[in-house]
Amino acid sequence: MLDDKALDLGRQIGQSPEYQALRRAESALRADQDAVARLEKIQELARQVDSAISRGELPDDAVTQQYETAVRDLEVSVAGQAYVVARANFDKLMARVNHQISQGIEKGATSSIITL
């Protein structure tokens, strides 16, 4: 019963305007060669930062600055802005869904009636 309800919730989320907008923004981002190059640069710099941190070191200031610049450049591009907005809207939807689930759990935990 719970699996069916979870599957249905997932289907409804997948059909939501927020999710559809996120998918379109992701597709546009992947189609933009400049954005893809920026993403690759960000991923490479992130690996360098993670590597330094895993060694117990602080990342170089130059690497940190390059990372911040690359992220900012992506975020101000047309495709990047569209993705950031779509991602924020989807995250808000998921926060509302999670909040409702939490409220349902609390109500279910205090209810003496078992409903399955």
MODELLER restraints for C-alpha pairs under 7 A, 6 or more apart:
rsr = mdl.restraints
at = mdl.atoms
rsr.add(forms.Gaussian(group=physical.xy_distance, feature=features.Distance(at['CA:1:A'], at['CA:116:A']), mean=6.66, stdev=0.5))
rsr.add(forms.Gaussian(group=physical.xy_distance, feature=features.Distance(at['CA:13:A'], at['CA:19:A']), mean=6.71, stdev=0.5))
rsr.add(forms.Gaussian(group=physical.xy_distance, feature=features.Distance(at['CA:18:A'], at['CA:86:A']), mean=6.78, stdev=0.5))
rsr.add(forms.Gaussian(group=physical.xy_distance, feature=features.Distance(at['CA:18:A'], at['CA:89:A']), mean=6.13, stdev=0.5))
rsr.add(forms.Gaussian(group=physical.xy_distance, feature=features.Distance(at['CA:18:A'], at['CA:90:A']), mean=5.10, stdev=0.5))
rsr.add(forms.Gaussian(group=physical.xy_distance, feature=features.Distance(at['CA:19:A'], at['CA:90:A']), mean=6.02, stdev=0.5))
rsr.add(forms.Gaussian(group=physical.xy_distance, feature=features.Distance(at['CA:21:A'], at['CA:86:A']), mean=5.92, stdev=0.5))
rsr.add(forms.Gaussian(group=physical.xy_distance, feature=features.Distance(at['CA:22:A'], at['CA:83:A']), mean=6.68, stdev=0.5))
rsr.add(forms.Gaussian(group=physical.xy_distance, feature=features.Distance(at['CA:22:A'], at['CA:86:A']), mean=4.88, stdev=0.5))
rsr.add(forms.Gaussian(group=physical.xy_distance, feature=features.Distance(at['CA:22:A'], at['CA:87:A']), mean=5.94, stdev=0.5))
rsr.add(forms.Gaussian(group=physical.xy_distance, feature=features.Distance(at['CA:22:A'], at['CA:90:A']), mean=6.97, stdev=0.5))
rsr.add(forms.Gaussian(group=physical.xy_distance, feature=features.Distance(at['CA:25:A'], at['CA:79:A']), mean=6.97, stdev=0.5))
rsr.add(forms.Gaussian(group=physical.xy_distance, feature=features.Distance(at['CA:25:A'], at['CA:82:A']), mean=5.92, stdev=0.5))
rsr.add(forms.Gaussian(group=physical.xy_distance, feature=features.Distance(at['CA:25:A'], at['CA:83:A']), mean=4.90, stdev=0.5))
rsr.add(forms.Gaussian(group=physical.xy_distance, feature=features.Distance(at['CA:25:A'], at['CA:86:A']), mean=6.74, stdev=0.5))
rsr.add(forms.Gaussian(group=physical.xy_distance, feature=features.Distance(at['CA:26:A'], at['CA:83:A']), mean=6.34, stdev=0.5))
rsr.add(forms.Gaussian(group=physical.xy_distance, feature=features.Distance(at['CA:28:A'], at['CA:79:A']), mean=6.25, stdev=0.5))
rsr.add(forms.Gaussian(group=physical.xy_distance, feature=features.Distance(at['CA:29:A'], at['CA:35:A']), mean=6.11, stdev=0.5))
rsr.add(forms.Gaussian(group=physical.xy_distance, feature=features.Distance(at['CA:29:A'], at['CA:36:A']), mean=7.00, stdev=0.5))
rsr.add(forms.Gaussian(group=physical.xy_distance, feature=features.Distance(at['CA:29:A'], at['CA:79:A']), mean=5.25, stdev=0.5))
rsr.add(forms.Gaussian(group=physical.xy_distance, feature=features.Distance(at['CA:29:A'], at['CA:80:A']), mean=6.68, stdev=0.5))
rsr.add(forms.Gaussian(group=physical.xy_distance, feature=features.Distance(at['CA:30:A'], at['CA:36:A']), mean=6.01, stdev=0.5))
rsr.add(forms.Gaussian(group=physical.xy_distance, feature=features.Distance(at['CA:35:A'], at['CA:74:A']), mean=6.34, stdev=0.5))
rsr.add(forms.Gaussian(group=physical.xy_distance, feature=features.Distance(at['CA:38:A'], at['CA:70:A']), mean=6.34, stdev=0.5))
rsr.add(forms.Gaussian(group=physical.xy_distance, feature=features.Distance(at['CA:38:A'], at['CA:74:A']), mean=6.27, stdev=0.5))
rsr.add(forms.Gaussian(group=physical.xy_distance, feature=features.Distance(at['CA:42:A'], at['CA:67:A']), mean=5.98, stdev=0.5))
rsr.add(forms.Gaussian(group=physical.xy_distance, feature=features.Distance(at['CA:42:A'], at['CA:70:A']), mean=6.08, stdev=0.5))
rsr.add(forms.Gaussian(group=physical.xy_distance, feature=features.Distance(at['CA:42:A'], at['CA:71:A']), mean=6.64, stdev=0.5))
rsr.add(forms.Gaussian(group=physical.xy_distance, feature=features.Distance(at['CA:45:A'], at['CA:63:A']), mean=6.61, stdev=0.5))
rsr.add(forms.Gaussian(group=physical.xy_distance, feature=features.Distance(at['CA:45:A'], at['CA:67:A']), mean=5.78, stdev=0.5))
rsr.add(forms.Gaussian(group=physical.xy_distance, feature=features.Distance(at['CA:49:A'], at['CA:59:A']), mean=5.31, stdev=0.5))
rsr.add(forms.Gaussian(group=physical.xy_distance, feature=features.Distance(at['CA:52:A'], at['CA:58:A']), mean=6.06, stdev=0.5))
rsr.add(forms.Gaussian(group=physical.xy_distance, feature=features.Distance(at['CA:52:A'], at['CA:59:A']), mean=5.36, stdev=0.5))
rsr.add(forms.Gaussian(group=physical.xy_distance, feature=features.Distance(at['CA:53:A'], at['CA:59:A']), mean=6.76, stdev=0.5))
rsr.add(forms.Gaussian(group=physical.xy_distance, feature=features.Distance(at['CA:74:A'], at['CA:80:A']), mean=5.26, stdev=0.5))
rsr.add(forms.Gaussian(group=physical.xy_distance, feature=features.Distance(at['CA:75:A'], at['CA:81:A']), mean=5.28, stdev=0.5))
